[in-house]
Amino acid sequence: MTYDPLIAWTPPPVAPPPHPRARTAMVLGIVSVLGVLCLLPVLVGPLAWYYGAVARREVEREPTRWGGRNEATIGMVCGIIGTALLGLLLLVAALVVGGYALLLDPQTGYGS
């Protein structure tokens, strides 16, 4: 039996391309976490959470077609953190507005 290099050689396995929403979710998640000081970037936290969950679900459903599960997970986790920070900011804003309303204490003259 002779050795034929063309028959014995097999190409290395090709990794599937990353899911298009995986990188989007990761970027949006990082922006939402880093944008705590500005209100606008925090607003993309729920969007990053959604895109990460969708991309991760599709990667798990079709692992031979899509890659990028780690990017989708990072985007989802950062989106969850960004959403929690958004909720915290809204709670603080509500407390500030409520405290300001109590400090004003308008005297209308009724009932006195």
N, C-alpha and C positions, 0 to 999 in steps of 0.2 A: 504494500500500500504506500502510495506516495503522498507527500504533504503538499497540498495546494493552498497557498496563502489566501486566495480569493474566496475559497469555500469556508475555510476555518475562521476567517475574520467576520465578526459581527459588529455592527455599529453600537456604540454605547447608547444606553437608553436616553431618550430626550425628555427633559422635564417639561411638564405642561406649562403653558404661559400663565402668568398670574391673572387672576380675575380682574376685570377693569374697575370694579367697585372696591376692590380690596385696598388699592393704593389711595383711592379717593377717600375711603373711610379713615385710613390711617392719617392722612394729611388733615382732614377736617377735625379728627379727634385731637391731634396735637395742637392745632390752632385753637380749639375750644378750651383746652387745659391751659395753654400759655396765655390766652386772652382774658384772664380773670380780671385784670385791672381795667380793661375796656369792656363795655357791655356787649357790643356787637359780635365779637368772635365767640363769646360764650353761647350765643344763640344757635351756633351750628352743632352743638353737642348732641341734641336729639337726632339730628340728621346723620351724624357720624355713627351713632349707635344703630340706627336703622340700616344704613348702608353696610356696616360691618356685619350685622346679623344676616342680611340677605346674601352677601358675598360668602360668608362662612357656610351658610346652609347650602348654597350652590356648589361650593368646593367639596363639601362632604358628600353631596349627592352624586357628583361627577368628578371623582379624583383624577381620572385619566385625561379629562378635558381641561380642568382648571387647577391652577396652583395659587399660592398666595394666602394660604390659610392663616399663617402667622400675622401677616399684615392686616388681614380682616379682623383678627382677634385683638390686635393692638388698637385698631381704630374703634372697635366696639367697646373695649375697656376705657379708652380715653373719652369716648362719647358718653359712657355712663358717668365717669367722673365729672365731665363738663356739664352734664345734665344736673348732677347733684349740686355742683357749684352754682348753676343757674337758679335752681330752687332755693338755695341758701341766699343768693343775692336778692331774689324776689321777696323772701321772708324778711330780710333786713330792710328792704325798701318799704314793705308794708308796715313794719314796726316803726320806722322813722316817720312815715306819713301819719300813722296813728298817734305817735308821741307828739308830733307837731300839732295835730288837731287837738289833743288834750291840753297842750300848753296855751293854745289860743283862748280856750274857754270863753266863748263869746257870751257876754251878759246881755240877754235880750230883754230883760225886764219882766218877762212873764213869770208868774207864780211867786213873785217876791213882794 
